[in-house]
Amino acid sequence: MTNHTDSVATGGSIVTNDLLPWIYTLAWILAILFGLMLLVGAPFGDALSGFLSGAFGGRRMAYLMATLTRATLIIGMALSVMLSFRAGLFNIGGEGQLVAGGLVSALVAILLPGPPLLVLAVAILAGMLAGALWALLAGILYVYVGVPLLVGSLLLNFPIRYIASYLVAHPFRDVPSGMVQSHLVPEGTWLPYFPGVRLDIGILFIVVTSIFAIVYSRTTLHGYRARLNGLSPDFARSVGLPVRRLTLQTLAMSGAIAGLVGAIAVFGVHHRYIDGMLVQPLYAWTGIISVLLVGMIPWLVPFSGFFFAAIQTGAAGMERAAGVPKEIALIMQAVIILFVASRVSGAILSSQSKQKGGDDGA
């Protein structure tokens, strides 16, 4: 009975510790939001009402659907980042992998003849493969050449962006549209909307991916080994884990998820590849912030991604209702980044102090 009580108390404390960062962050955001409202002279009540309406309201829940659509892409990128970060692999090349997946899936759908469903399936798989290969390129440079993954993955964002820009500006451009974009993918490959709302079924792909990421991280041997490598690479090597293979496999999974997100953006949202459509909204970077905010806890990542999507869509509603500039969302994100940075630096300092204390004791 005592053991059961202790386990319940321990579980409760774990949940409380998981939720505390959210409570602190929300309190800071509300306090700064209130201060900004006073600064610009906008009524706080109207601004808050506009924020909630812009994120969750609208006729036939149109704004909520917009929030869910944005959340789908942010959560997907957050899951991609989470898998690599938990393995100690600081893959910040998600933007490049996202672009690779979106570009390849669009071009495959445009060029490949055949039944629409088959073309859609092949195009999505091709996009996932493109994202995985682009992530593997950073992994190969890291494992076999010695290029730091942080640097290699970041730098690889740029060539794929320029390649994509060239392809949709010249050989595959839809010239009559007057825009720098590809031709439309076949209409039969478009992801259908749920009945009565403007939300495509791409969100179901991310729901399945979320379940996979949680199960993989918590229950599988490969996920346990990846986490062990993230906690202590030296120990992982000393116990004989295939660290190189583990690194490449984890990066491939991370890149494949990013490629899937790119394909969802093509077939569910834009129905073509538009230059900058995956870069300018900062899906990849917002995904990184979402993961760090919740300490890479798998089951909290979807909530974090939805939270950031609501901030971005709600800010537009606040501007409509109270005349508050929507750039306030960027200020909110900056506050969150500072909060995350303080947590990370605090954890590093705590770890260093513990290590120093252990050395002194020895």
C-alpha positions in Angstrom: 0.0 0.0 0.0 2.8 2.3 0.9 4.6 1.5 -2.4 1.4 2.2 -4.3 1.0 5.6 -2.6 4.6 6.5 -3.2 4.3 5.6 -6.9 1.2 7.7 -7.2 2.9 10.6 -5.5 5.9 10.2 -7.7 3.7 10.2 -10.8 1.9 13.2 -9.7 5.2 15.1 -9.1 6.4 14.2 -12.6 3.2 15.5 -14.2 3.5 18.6 -12.0 7.1 19.2 -13.1 6.1 18.7 -16.7 3.3 21.3 -16.5 5.2 23.9 -14.5 7.1 25.3 -17.5 3.8 25.9 -19.2 2.4 27.7 -16.2 5.4 30.0 -15.9 5.5 30.7 -19.6 1.8 31.5 -19.8 2.1 33.8 -16.8 5.0 35.7 -18.4 3.2 36.0 -21.7 0.1 37.4 -20.1 2.1 39.8 -18.0 4.1 41.1 -21.0 0.9 41.2 -23.2 -0.8 43.3 -20.6 2.2 45.7 -20.5 2.2 46.0 -24.3 -1.6 46.7 -24.3 -1.0 49.5 -21.8 1.9 50.8 -23.9 -0.1 51.0 -27.2 -3.2 52.2 -25.4 -5.4 49.3 -26.5 -8.1 47.9 -24.3 -6.9 44.6 -22.8 -10.3 43.0 -22.8 -10.9 43.7 -26.5 -7.4 42.5 -27.4 -7.8 39.3 -25.4 -11.2 38.7 -27.0 -9.8 39.3 -30.4 -6.9 37.0 -29.7 -9.2 34.1 -28.6 -11.5 34.7 -31.5 -8.6 34.9 -34.0 -7.2 31.6 -32.8 -10.3 29.6 -32.1 -13.4 31.3 -33.5 -14.6 32.6 -36.8 -17.6 31.6 -39.0 -17.9 27.9 -39.1 -14.8 27.8 -36.9 -12.7 29.1 -39.8 -10.0 30.6 -37.6 -9.8 27.4 -35.5 -9.3 25.5 -38.8 -6.5 27.9 -39.7 -4.9 27.3 -36.3 -5.1 23.5 -36.7 -3.6 23.7 -40.2 -0.7 25.7 -39.0 -0.4 23.5 -36.0 -0.2 20.4 -38.2 3.0 21.7 -39.9 4.6 23.0 -36.7 3.9 19.8 -34.8 5.3 17.7 -37.6 8.5 19.7 -37.6 8.6 19.6 -33.8 8.4 15.8 -33.9 11.2 15.6 -36.4 13.4 17.7 -34.2 12.4 15.8 -31.1 13.7 12.5 -32.4 17.1 13.8 -33.2 17.5 16.1 -30.2 16.6 13.3 -27.7 19.4 11.2 -29.4 21.8 14.1 -28.7 21.9 15.0 -32.4 21.4 18.7 -32.9 19.9 18.6 -36.3 18.8 22.1 -37.1 18.5 21.4 -40.8 14.8 20.7 -40.6 14.1 23.6 -42.9 16.2 22.1 -45.7 14.7 18.7 -45.2 11.2 20.2 -45.2 11.9 22.0 -48.5 13.4 18.9 -50.0 10.3 16.9 -49.1 7.9 19.5 -50.4 9.8 20.1 -53.6 10.3 16.4 -54.6 6.7 15.4 -53.7 5.3 18.2 -55.9 7.6 17.4 -58.8 6.8 13.7 -58.6 3.1 14.4 -58.6 3.4 16.7 -61.6 5.6 14.4 -63.7 4.4 10.9 -62.8 1.4 9.6 -64.7 -1.0 7.1 -63.2 -4.1 6.8 -60.9 -4.3 9.8 -58.5 -4.1 7.8 -55.3 -1.1 5.9 -56.5 0.6 9.1 -57.6 -0.2 10.7 -54.2 1.2 7.7 -52.3 4.4 7.6 -54.4 4.8 11.4 -54.2 4.5 11.4 -50.4 7.0 8.5 -50.1 9.3 10.3 -52.4 9.1 13.4 -50.3 9.9 11.4 -47.2 12.8 9.8 -48.9 14.1 13.2 -50.0 14.0 14.6 -46.5 15.7 11.5 -45.1 18.5 11.6 -47.7 19.1 15.3 -47.0 19.3 14.6 -43.3 21.6 11.7 -44.0 23.9 13.9 -46.0 24.4 16.0 -42.8 24.9 12.8 -40.8 27.5 11.5 -43.2 29.4 14.7 -43.0 29.3 14.5 -39.2 30.1 10.8 -38.8 32.7 10.3 -41.5 34.2 13.8 -42.2 34.0 15.3 -38.8 31.8 18.3 -39.7 29.8 19.3 -36.6 26.2 18.3 -37.1 25.0 21.7 -35.8 27.0 23.4 -38.5 26.5 20.9 -41.3 22.8 20.6 -40.9 22.4 24.4 -40.7 24.5 25.1 -43.8 22.6 22.4 -45.9 19.4 24.5 -45.5 20.7 27.0 -48.0 21.6 24.9 -51.1 18.3 23.1 -51.2 16.4 26.4 -50.8 18.3 27.8 -53.8 17.8 24.6 -55.8 14.1 24.7 -55.1 13.9 28.4 -56.0 15.7 27.8 -59.4 13.5 24.8 -60.3 10.2 26.6 -59.7 11.5 29.8 -61.3 12.7 28.2 -64.5 12.2 24.7 -65.7 9.0 23.9 -63.7 7.5 27.3 -63.3 3.8 27.9 -63.9 4.5 30.9 -66.2 0.9 32.0 -66.8 0.4 32.4 -63.0 3.0 35.2 -62.9 4.3 33.8 -59.6 7.5 31.9 -58.8 5.7 28.6 -58.3 5.3 25.2 -59.9 2.3 24.0 -61.8 -0.6 22.7 -59.7 -0.4 19.0 -58.7 -3.3 16.9 -60.2 -6.5 17.7 -58.5 -7.1 14.0 -57.7 -4.0 14.0 -55.5 -5.2 16.9 -53.3 -5.8 15.8 -49.7 -9.6 16.1 -49.1 -11.2 18.4 -46.4 -13.2 17.1 -43.5 -16.9 17.6 -44.2 -18.1 21.1 -43.5 -14.8 22.6 -42.6 -11.6 23.9 -44.3 -9.2 21.4 -42.7 -7.5 18.7 -44.8 -6.8 15.2 -43.6 -3.1 15.9 -43.5 -3.6 16.4 -39.8 -4.3 12.6 -39.5 -0.8 11.9 -40.8 0.6 14.0 -38.0 -1.6 12.4 -35.4 -0.3 9.0 -36.5 3.3 10.4 -36.5 2.8 11.7 -33.0 1.7 8.3 -31.7 4.6 6.7 -33.5 7.1 9.2 -32.0 5.7 8.7 -28.5 5.7 4.9 -28.7 9.1 4.9 -30.3 10.6 7.2 -27.7 9.1 5.4 -24.7 8.8 1.7 -25.5 11.1 0.6 -28.3 14.7 -0.7 -27.9 15.9 1.6 -30.7 14.3 4.6 -29.0 15.9 3.7 -25.7 19.3 3.4 -27.3 18.9 6.7 -29.0 18.0 8.3 -25.8 21.0 6.7 -24.1 23.2 8.1 -26.8 21.8 11.5 -26.2 22.4 11.3 -22.4 25.9 10.0 -22.7 27.6 9.2 -26.0 30.7 8.0 -24.3 28.8 5.5 -22.2 26.8 4.4 -25.3 30.1 3.6 -27.0 31.6 1.9 -24.0 28.7 -0.5 -23.7 29.1 -1.4 -27.4 26.1 0.4 -29.0 26.5 1.0 -32.7 26.6 4.8 -32.3 27.4 5.6 -36.0 24.6 3.4 -37.3 22.2 4.7 -34.6 23.1 8.3 -35.5 22.4 7.8 -39.2 19.2 5.9 -38.6 17.8 8.5 -36.2 18.7 11.4 -38.6 17.0 9.5 -41.5 13.8 9.2 -39.4 14.0 12.8 -38.5 14.4 13.9 -42.1 11.6 11.5 -43.3 9.2 13.2 -40.9 10.2 16.6 -42.2 9.8 15.4 -45.7 6.3 14.2 -44.8 5.4 17.6 -43.5 6.6 19.2 -46.7 4.4 16.8 -48.7 1.4 17.6 -46.5 1.9 21.3 -47.2 1.9 20.6 -50.9 -1.1 18.3 -51.2 -3.2 19.7 -48.3 -2.6 23.4 -48.2 -1.0 24.9 -51.4 -1.5 22.2 -54.0 1.8 23.2 -55.6 5.3 24.2 -54.6 5.6 28.0 -54.1 9.0 29.5 -53.6 9.4 30.3 -49.9 6.1 28.7 -48.8 7.9 26.4 -46.3 10.6 28.9 -45.2 8.9 32.2 -44.6 6.4 30.8 -42.0 9.3 29.5 -40.0 7.7 26.1 -39.4 11.1 24.4 -38.7 12.4 27.0 -36.3 9.0 27.2 -34.4 9.2 23.4 -34.1 12.6 23.7 -32.5 11.3 26.2 -29.9 8.2 24.0 -29.3 10.4 21.0 -28.5 12.8 22.9 -26.2 9.9 24.6 -24.4 8.6 21.3 -23.1 12.0 19.7 -22.4 11.7 17.2 -25.3 8.9 15.3 -23.5 7.2 13.4 -26.3 3.6 13.6 -25.2 3.8 17.4 -24.6 5.2 18.2 -28.0 1.8 18.3 -29.9 0.4 20.6 -27.2 3.4 22.9 -27.5 3.1 23.1 -31.3 -0.6 23.9 -31.1 0.2 26.6 -28.5 2.6 28.3 -30.9 0.1 28.0 -33.8 -2.6 29.7 -31.7 -0.2 32.5 -30.8 0.4 33.2 -34.5 -3.2 33.1 -35.7 -4.5 34.8 -32.5 -2.2 37.7 -33.0 -3.9 38.4 -36.4 -7.3 38.4 -34.7 -6.0 40.8 -32.0 -5.0 43.2 -34.7 -8.4 43.1 -36.3 -10.3 43.5 -33.0 -8.1 46.0 -31.1 -5.7 47.5 -33.6 -2.7 45.8 -31.9 0.1 45.0 -34.4 0.2 41.3 -35.1 4.0 41.5 -34.7 3.2 41.1 -31.0 3.3 37.4 -31.7 7.0 37.7 -32.5 7.5 39.5 -29.2 5.7 36.6 -27.4 7.9 34.1 -29.2 11.0 36.1 -28.2 9.9 35.9 -24.6 9.5 32.2 -24.9 12.9 31.8 -26.5 14.4 33.8 -23.6 12.6 31.5 -21.1 13.9 28.4 -22.9 17.4 29.8 -23.0 17.3 30.5 -19.3 16.2 26.9 -18.6 18.9 25.4 -20.9 21.7 27.6 -19.4 20.4 26.8 -15.9 20.5 23.1 -16.6 24.1 23.4 -18.0 25.3 25.3 -15.0 23.6 22.9 -12.6 25.2 19.9 -14.4 28.6 21.6 -14.3 28.3 22.4 -10.6 27.3 18.8 -9.8 30.3 17.5 -11.8 32.6 19.9 -10.0 31.2 18.8 -6.7 31.7 15.2 -7.6 35.3 15.8 -8.6 36.0 17.7 -5.3 34.5 14.8 -3.4 36.7 12.3 -5.2 
